[in-house]
């Protein structure tokens, strides 16, 4: 006997959470784009997507975030710190790769300085992951040692039933338990079979890749120049990545007042590393692409003991020139040793 | 011999004779229906070129890569008519020398790939007729007409929703052959003219600046629209701006390389008493 949530009870479930003061965000199609958006009822939710085009990262680390409102007077500067909204949120129907992305980024945002904007949102959010039952050509979670039913980053895990009527419910964290307690009357005990997770073939050998990247003599390898030749230098792979977290601080306003903002930035852009002198230490696209791969599979690992990739495959899926992490890591795997 | 093999052989002989230093074409992609840009510097690498109806990208954007043509050597490139149009615009804007580009031209008609005769941009004399005879996809025209029929408030609301999706990844700019500025206005940060924030105002600023900058210069290849990861219908903007320029000046960008850029030239007979 396991605990089951039936799809027919989802509307009641959402209503319970909403009346308990939660906003519910779930996969939706809005203006020809799939993303996580606030929903009122079960029929608003697109549950059949392999993955939304946008990641849930957007709701923890938004593309632009006001930090301080300031006013410059004759003798003094007045400033007001702007804090993120306190509202409680439930993220329903998160894919394991996106949930893992949050867990991968936690140590980064809490490392030398605890980023309140990230953690306040993290602490006020409950992640309900739904295990995958389908994958597409770009999914690669198994290649980075995760899986289509990984519970990493989840507070509650739902496993779709084979008959499609609902989900098997698994409590992962205390926060998840507290949320499920509010809907305990909607969850029933039953023995039903769960749908098998999809086969996601391993596309590269991440161990071999990390070994090659760690070898300092490969830093200047011709490989980087060849693989990045067609990269056009846009930021779509970084901005659609569930773990990319780089940002820039910008003051927006006039001479006397303005708002200091934290805006997404991307290592794909030449401006990212441009010095005031005009010198740019990463002055070609190949050095920028190398940075992205090194950061994810070498530097981040060295600092936090985990790779900064959860295998969602959006970098390849959405790339205008069909590049991405998979191709590069496959090529590194297959390099003559 | 099919066109794929014919062009492969041609690319290989251009490379082995030393006539060109590089051929830019298409290779197999990460899935069966994808093609990706492929750069060949040797005859052996040219063996991997693919040419079929899935080869829709406009590869001319790579020709304006910084430093590519500064050595005076030639580069060959696979181009459809929209790519030829781009080449003409780049020549008109003094960004390319015609003699540096060898063209492997093709057109996709009813799902079939047909060769276009000519190797130098000047050979494609019927390009203007071809462009004027090409009708934009009916879905684009219909959608553009629907938006034109809206009240200005409705239209503003429509674009506000669309632009609110923008994440400022600049994929539209990066794949565009006409976005060759070494320093784009959004990257000029002393002072920061255009906000880098992707809030509503910042997104309007970026998308409108790009729309205005492309007026009378767009080759209608659709690269920006396909590249946009958040599906903003950029085709509608470009179609509308192109129509405006055509109606006002009877001008189709890229018909031939002898054109003067419509918004960057003047004549003594112009009715205006000023130059903006």
Contacts between the chains, C-beta under 8 A, distances in Angstrom:
chain1	res1	chain2	res2	distance
A	31	B	161	5.2
A	31	B	162	6.3
A	31	B	164	7.9
A	31	B	165	6.2
A	31	B	231	7.8
A	32	B	231	4.4
A	32	B	233	7.5
A	33	B	165	5.5
A	33	B	230	5.2
A	33	B	231	5.1
A	53	B	229	6.8
A	53	B	230	6.9
A	53	B	231	7.7
A	54	B	230	7.3
A	63	B	167	5.5
A	63	B	168	7.4
A	63	B	198	4.7
A	64	B	197	4.1
A	64	B	198	5.4
A	64	B	199	5.2
A	64	B	202	7.3
A	137	B	30	7.1
A	137	B	31	4.7
A	138	B	30	7.5
A	229	B	39	5.1
A	230	B	36	6.6
A	230	B	37	4.3
A	230	B	38	7.6
A	230	B	39	6.8
A	230	B	62	7.7
A	232	B	61	7.1
A	232	B	171	7.5
A	232	B	174	4.0
A	232	B	175	5.6
A	233	B	174	5.4
A	234	B	169	5.2
A	234	B	170	5.3
A	234	B	171	3.7
A	234	B	173	7.5
A	234	B	174	4.0
A	234	B	175	7.3
A	234	B	227	7.1
A	235	B	167	7.8
A	235	B	168	7.5
A	235	B	169	3.9
A	235	B	170	6.3
A	235	B	171	7.5
A	236	B	167	7.9
A	236	B	169	4.3
A	236	B	171	4.8
A	236	B	227	7.5
A	236	B	229	4.3
A	238	B	169	7.7
A	239	B	167	4.7
A	239	B	168	7.9
A	239	B	169	4.8
A	239	B	229	7.5
A	240	B	167	7.9
A	240	B	169	8.0
A	240	B	229	5.8
A	248	B	196	6.8
A	250	B	192	6.9
A	250	B	195	7.7
A	250	B	196	5.5
A	250	B	197	6.6
A	252	B	192	7.9
A	252	B	195	5.9
A	252	B	197	6.4
A	261	B	197	5.4
A	263	B	196	5.4
A	263	B	197	5.3
A	263	B	198	7.2
A	264	B	167	7.1
A	264	B	168	7.5
A	264	B	198	7.4
A	266	B	169	7.2
A	269	B	170	7.6
A	269	B	187	7.9
A	270	B	187	7.8
A	271	B	187	5.0
A	271	B	189	7.3
A	316	B	30	6.0
A	318	B	229	4.3
A	320	B	171	5.4
A	320	B	174	7.6
A	320	B	175	5.2
A	320	B	223	7.5
A	320	B	226	6.8
A	320	B	227	3.7
A	321	B	36	6.0
A	321	B	37	5.5
A	321	B	57	7.5
A	321	B	175	7.7
A	322	B	29	4.5
A	322	B	30	5.6
A	322	B	34	5.2
A	322	B	35	7.5
A	322	B	36	3.8
A	323	B	36	7.6
A	324	B	30	7.3
A	326	B	30	7.0
A	327	B	30	6.3
